Amino acid sequence: MLINSLNIGDIKIGGQLLQKILYGYDTTINIKIPVEGFKLKKVEAEKGYVKFTLEK
């Protein structure tokens, strides 16, 4: 998974700064949706977590 930019509020981080922040971290996300028929509706950061919203 290649992350091109990171948005935090109104701030967009990208390029070399983002690469320095992520250096050494495994940024692979492997989501196995427990029930077939759902799709990813929204991804948002919330209090230090990433929230994934699914919809049927």
Biopython code that builds the backbone (N, CA, C, O; Angstrom):
import numpy as np
from Bio.PDB.StructureBuilder import StructureBuilder

atoms = [
    (1, "MET", "N", (0.851, -1.178, 0.000)),
    (1, "MET", "CA", (0.000, 0.000, 0.000)),
    (1, "MET", "C", (0.887, 1.228, 0.000)),
    (1, "MET", "O", (1.781, 1.343, 0.839)),
    (2, "LEU", "N", (0.662, 2.129, -0.907)),
    (2, "LEU", "CA", (1.442, 3.342, -1.003)),
    (2, "LEU", "C", (0.573, 4.512, -0.576)),
    (2, "LEU", "O", (-0.470, 4.766, -1.177)),
    (3, "ILE", "N", (0.999, 5.225, 0.460)),
    (3, "ILE", "CA", (0.260, 6.386, 0.944)),
    (3, "ILE", "C", (0.866, 7.618, 0.294)),
    (3, "ILE", "O", (2.053, 7.895, 0.467)),
    (4, "ASN", "N", (0.052, 8.362, -0.458)),
    (4, "ASN", "CA", (0.536, 9.550, -1.163)),
    (4, "ASN", "C", (0.359, 10.823, -0.358)),
    (4, "ASN", "O", (1.148, 11.758, -0.488)),
    (5, "SER", "N", (-0.678, 10.863, 0.476)),
    (5, "SER", "CA", (-0.897, 12.049, 1.295)),
    (5, "SER", "C", (-1.692, 11.667, 2.530)),
    (5, "SER", "O", (-2.345, 10.625, 2.573)),
    (6, "LEU", "N", (-1.624, 12.537, 3.541)),
    (6, "LEU", "CA", (-2.323, 12.342, 4.789)),
    (6, "LEU", "C", (-2.996, 13.661, 5.121)),
    (6, "LEU", "O", (-2.331, 14.694, 5.201)),
    (7, "ASN", "N", (-4.305, 13.637, 5.314)),
    (7, "ASN", "CA", (-5.040, 14.847, 5.653)),
    (7, "ASN", "C", (-5.422, 14.814, 7.125)),
    (7, "ASN", "O", (-6.055, 13.866, 7.590)),
    (8, "ILE", "N", (-5.040, 15.838, 7.843)),
    (8, "ILE", "CA", (-5.409, 15.990, 9.249)),
    (8, "ILE", "C", (-6.111, 17.334, 9.367)),
    (8, "ILE", "O", (-5.473, 18.387, 9.355)),
    (9, "GLY", "N", (-7.428, 17.283, 9.481)),
    (9, "GLY", "CA", (-8.200, 18.527, 9.465)),
    (9, "GLY", "C", (-8.005, 19.210, 8.132)),
    (9, "GLY", "O", (-8.249, 18.609, 7.085)),
    (10, "ASP", "N", (-7.571, 20.449, 8.155)),
    (10, "ASP", "CA", (-7.331, 21.215, 6.933)),
    (10, "ASP", "C", (-5.883, 21.116, 6.459)),
    (10, "ASP", "O", (-5.509, 21.754, 5.475)),
    (11, "ILE", "N", (-5.072, 20.323, 7.147)),
    (11, "ILE", "CA", (-3.655, 20.225, 6.823)),
    (11, "ILE", "C", (-3.408, 18.971, 5.994)),
    (11, "ILE", "O", (-3.797, 17.872, 6.390)),
    (12, "LYS", "N", (-2.762, 19.137, 4.847)),
    (12, "LYS", "CA", (-2.415, 18.011, 3.984)),
    (12, "LYS", "C", (-0.910, 17.802, 4.035)),
    (12, "LYS", "O", (-0.136, 18.717, 3.752)),
    (13, "ILE", "N", (-0.501, 16.591, 4.398)),
    (13, "ILE", "CA", (0.911, 16.250, 4.485)),
    (13, "ILE", "C", (1.231, 15.289, 3.344)),
    (13, "ILE", "O", (0.517, 14.308, 3.135)),
    (14, "GLY", "N", (2.285, 15.566, 2.619)),
    (14, "GLY", "CA", (2.657, 14.706, 1.499)),
    (14, "GLY", "C", (4.134, 14.813, 1.214)),
    (14, "GLY", "O", (4.883, 15.444, 1.959)),
    (15, "GLY", "N", (4.544, 14.194, 0.130)),
    (15, "GLY", "CA", (5.920, 14.294, -0.344)),
    (15, "GLY", "C", (6.948, 13.752, 0.631)),
    (15, "GLY", "O", (6.709, 12.752, 1.309)),
    (16, "GLN", "N", (8.091, 14.416, 0.696)),
    (16, "GLN", "CA", (9.200, 13.953, 1.517)),
    (16, "GLN", "C", (8.880, 13.997, 3.006)),
    (16, "GLN", "O", (9.345, 13.143, 3.760)),
    (17, "LEU", "N", (8.091, 14.981, 3.442)),
    (17, "LEU", "CA", (7.731, 15.065, 4.852)),
    (17, "LEU", "C", (6.928, 13.838, 5.271)),
    (17, "LEU", "O", (7.184, 13.265, 6.329)),
    (18, "LEU", "N", (5.967, 13.433, 4.460)),
    (18, "LEU", "CA", (5.182, 12.244, 4.769)),
    (18, "LEU", "C", (6.061, 11.005, 4.780)),
    (18, "LEU", "O", (5.900, 10.147, 5.648)),
    (19, "GLN", "N", (6.984, 10.895, 3.836)),
    (19, "GLN", "CA", (7.880, 9.742, 3.793)),
    (19, "GLN", "C", (8.748, 9.674, 5.047)),
    (19, "GLN", "O", (9.010, 8.584, 5.554)),
    (20, "LYS", "N", (9.202, 10.835, 5.559)),
    (20, "LYS", "CA", (10.000, 10.860, 6.788)),
    (20, "LYS", "C", (9.159, 10.434, 7.983)),
    (20, "LYS", "O", (9.653, 9.724, 8.859)),
    (21, "ILE", "N", (7.905, 10.849, 8.035)),
    (21, "ILE", "CA", (7.015, 10.489, 9.140)),
    (21, "ILE", "C", (6.742, 8.982, 9.128)),
    (21, "ILE", "O", (6.732, 8.349, 10.183)),
    (22, "LEU", "N", (6.523, 8.409, 7.952)),
    (22, "LEU", "CA", (6.146, 7.002, 7.837)),
    (22, "LEU", "C", (7.340, 6.057, 7.753)),
    (22, "LEU", "O", (7.159, 4.840, 7.802)),
    (23, "TYR", "N", (8.552, 6.588, 7.628)),
    (23, "TYR", "CA", (9.737, 5.750, 7.449)),
    (23, "TYR", "C", (9.844, 4.713, 8.574)),
    (23, "TYR", "O", (9.783, 5.056, 9.755)),
    (24, "GLY", "N", (10.001, 3.463, 8.194)),
    (24, "GLY", "CA", (10.171, 2.411, 9.176)),
    (24, "GLY", "C", (8.880, 1.792, 9.677)),
    (24, "GLY", "O", (8.919, 0.823, 10.435)),
    (25, "TYR", "N", (7.743, 2.326, 9.274)),
    (25, "TYR", "CA", (6.454, 1.775, 9.691)),
    (25, "TYR", "C", (5.848, 0.939, 8.571)),
    (25, "TYR", "O", (5.965, 1.281, 7.395)),
    (26, "ASP", "N", (5.209, -0.143, 8.942)),
    (26, "ASP", "CA", (4.469, -0.954, 7.980)),
    (26, "ASP", "C", (3.087, -0.333, 7.846)),
    (26, "ASP", "O", (2.296, -0.369, 8.788)),
    (27, "THR", "N", (2.793, 0.229, 6.697)),
    (27, "THR", "CA", (1.513, 0.922, 6.495)),
    (27, "THR", "C", (0.491, 0.054, 5.769)),
    (27, "THR", "O", (-0.480, 0.560, 5.206)),
    (28, "THR", "N", (0.719, -1.249, 5.788)),
    (28, "THR", "CA", (-0.213, -2.161, 5.134)),
    (28, "THR", "C", (-1.486, -2.293, 5.949)),
    (28, "THR", "O", (-1.437, -2.531, 7.156)),
    (29, "ILE", "N", (-2.622, -2.138, 5.292)),
    (29, "ILE", "CA", (-3.920, -2.320, 5.937)),
    (29, "ILE", "C", (-4.606, -3.483, 5.224)),
    (29, "ILE", "O", (-4.824, -3.443, 4.013)),
    (30, "ASN", "N", (-4.938, -4.504, 5.985)),
    (30, "ASN", "CA", (-5.611, -5.661, 5.431)),
    (30, "ASN", "C", (-6.955, -5.791, 6.148)),
    (30, "ASN", "O", (-7.019, -6.254, 7.286)),
    (31, "ILE", "N", (-8.018, -5.380, 5.473)),
    (31, "ILE", "CA", (-9.343, -5.393, 6.077)),
    (31, "ILE", "C", (-10.118, -6.576, 5.534)),
    (31, "ILE", "O", (-10.319, -6.704, 4.327)),
    (32, "LYS", "N", (-10.547, -7.433, 6.436)),
    (32, "LYS", "CA", (-11.412, -8.537, 6.057)),
    (32, "LYS", "C", (-12.801, -8.221, 6.602)),
    (32, "LYS", "O", (-13.029, -8.288, 7.810)),
    (33, "ILE", "N", (-13.712, -7.881, 5.723)),
    (33, "ILE", "CA", (-15.062, -7.529, 6.139)),
    (33, "ILE", "C", (-15.764, -8.821, 6.566)),
    (33, "ILE", "O", (-15.836, -9.775, 5.792)),
    (34, "PRO", "N", (-16.281, -8.850, 7.802)),
    (34, "PRO", "CA", (-16.826, -10.094, 8.343)),
    (34, "PRO", "C", (-18.073, -10.616, 7.640)),
    (34, "PRO", "O", (-18.338, -11.818, 7.664)),
    (35, "VAL", "N", (-18.825, -9.747, 7.027)),
    (35, "VAL", "CA", (-20.057, -10.168, 6.358)),
    (35, "VAL", "C", (-19.985, -9.718, 4.906)),
    (35, "VAL", "O", (-19.783, -8.536, 4.629)),
    (36, "GLU", "N", (-20.148, -10.649, 3.988)),
    (36, "GLU", "CA", (-20.109, -10.295, 2.573)),
    (36, "GLU", "C", (-21.258, -9.362, 2.240)),
    (36, "GLU", "O", (-22.307, -9.411, 2.883)),
    (37, "GLY", "N", (-21.071, -8.528, 1.256)),
    (37, "GLY", "CA", (-22.113, -7.609, 0.827)),
    (37, "GLY", "C", (-21.916, -6.207, 1.361)),
    (37, "GLY", "O", (-22.670, -5.303, 1.002)),
    (38, "PHE", "N", (-20.906, -5.998, 2.225)),
    (38, "PHE", "CA", (-20.628, -4.661, 2.737)),
    (38, "PHE", "C", (-19.527, -4.019, 1.914)),
    (38, "PHE", "O", (-18.672, -4.715, 1.365)),
    (39, "LYS", "N", (-19.540, -2.699, 1.824)),
    (39, "LYS", "CA", (-18.463, -1.977, 1.152)),
    (39, "LYS", "C", (-18.023, -0.826, 2.033)),
    (39, "LYS", "O", (-18.763, -0.369, 2.904)),
    (40, "LEU", "N", (-16.818, -0.371, 1.795)),
    (40, "LEU", "CA", (-16.250, 0.716, 2.567)),
    (40, "LEU", "C", (-16.897, 2.023, 2.140)),
    (40, "LEU", "O", (-16.826, 2.401, 0.971)),
    (41, "LYS", "N", (-17.528, 2.716, 3.082)),
    (41, "LYS", "CA", (-18.221, 3.971, 2.785)),
    (41, "LYS", "C", (-17.347, 5.180, 3.112)),
    (41, "LYS", "O", (-17.309, 6.149, 2.354)),
    (42, "LYS", "N", (-16.639, 5.117, 4.256)),
    (42, "LYS", "CA", (-15.914, 6.301, 4.698)),
    (42, "LYS", "C", (-14.752, 5.892, 5.591)),
    (42, "LYS", "O", (-14.846, 4.915, 6.334)),
    (43, "VAL", "N", (-13.653, 6.643, 5.516)),
    (43, "VAL", "CA", (-12.509, 6.461, 6.394)),
    (43, "VAL", "C", (-12.205, 7.811, 7.015)),
    (43, "VAL", "O", (-12.075, 8.812, 6.312)),
    (44, "GLU", "N", (-12.090, 7.835, 8.357)),
    (44, "GLU", "CA", (-11.796, 9.105, 9.027)),
    (44, "GLU", "C", (-10.945, 8.870, 10.261)),
    (44, "GLU", "O", (-11.022, 7.816, 10.891)),
    (45, "ALA", "N", (-10.137, 9.857, 10.598)),
    (45, "ALA", "CA", (-9.317, 9.792, 11.803)),
    (45, "ALA", "C", (-10.143, 10.324, 12.968)),
    (45, "ALA", "O", (-10.837, 11.333, 12.848)),
    (46, "GLU", "N", (-10.053, 9.618, 14.107)),
    (46, "GLU", "CA", (-10.845, 10.017, 15.266)),
    (46, "GLU", "C", (-10.075, 9.719, 16.539)),
    (46, "GLU", "O", (-9.908, 8.554, 16.899)),
    (47, "LYS", "N", (-9.603, 10.749, 17.227)),
    (47, "LYS", "CA", (-8.920, 10.631, 18.516)),
    (47, "LYS", "C", (-7.796, 9.595, 18.508)),
    (47, "LYS", "O", (-7.731, 8.727, 19.379)),
    (48, "GLY", "N", (-6.919, 9.697, 17.521)),
    (48, "GLY", "CA", (-5.781, 8.795, 17.437)),
    (48, "GLY", "C", (-6.067, 7.460, 16.779)),
    (48, "GLY", "O", (-5.185, 6.604, 16.716)),
    (49, "TYR", "N", (-7.271, 7.267, 16.294)),
    (49, "TYR", "CA", (-7.659, 6.028, 15.628)),
    (49, "TYR", "C", (-8.115, 6.325, 14.212)),
    (49, "TYR", "O", (-8.429, 7.466, 13.875)),
    (50, "VAL", "N", (-8.147, 5.303, 13.398)),
    (50, "VAL", "CA", (-8.739, 5.432, 12.061)),
    (50, "VAL", "C", (-10.058, 4.692, 12.112)),
    (50, "VAL", "O", (-10.107, 3.522, 12.494)),
    (51, "LYS", "N", (-11.133, 5.372, 11.727)),
    (51, "LYS", "CA", (-12.483, 4.796, 11.761)),
    (51, "LYS", "C", (-12.921, 4.444, 10.355)),
    (51, "LYS", "O", (-12.912, 5.297, 9.467)),
    (52, "PHE", "N", (-13.308, 3.188, 10.146)),
    (52, "PHE", "CA", (-13.798, 2.709, 8.856)),
    (52, "PHE", "C", (-15.303, 2.516, 8.971)),
    (52, "PHE", "O", (-15.769, 1.786, 9.846)),
    (53, "THR", "N", (-16.061, 3.160, 8.098)),
    (53, "THR", "CA", (-17.506, 3.016, 8.085)),
    (53, "THR", "C", (-17.907, 2.148, 6.902)),
    (53, "THR", "O", (-17.568, 2.441, 5.755)),
    (54, "LEU", "N", (-18.635, 1.072, 7.199)),
    (54, "LEU", "CA", (-19.091, 0.145, 6.163)),
    (54, "LEU", "C", (-20.573, 0.357, 5.905)),
    (54, "LEU", "O", (-21.308, 0.801, 6.788)),
    (55, "GLU", "N", (-21.013, 0.036, 4.686)),
    (55, "GLU", "CA", (-22.432, 0.090, 4.378)),
    (55, "GLU", "C", (-22.807, -1.105, 3.535)),
    (55, "GLU", "O", (-21.988, -1.631, 2.781)),
    (56, "LYS", "N", (-24.047, -1.530, 3.665)),
    (56, "LYS", "CA", (-24.518, -2.698, 2.932)),
    (56, "LYS", "C", (-25.000, -2.296, 1.561)),
    (56, "LYS", "O", (-25.439, -3.147, 0.787)),
]
sb = StructureBuilder()
sb.init_structure("model")
sb.init_model(0)
sb.init_chain("A")
sb.init_seg("    ")
for serial, (resi, resn, name, xyz) in enumerate(atoms, 1):
    if name == "N":
        sb.init_residue(resn, " ", resi, " ")
    sb.init_atom(name, np.array(xyz, "f"), 0.0, 1.0, " ", f" {name:<3s}", serial, name[0])
structure = sb.get_structure()
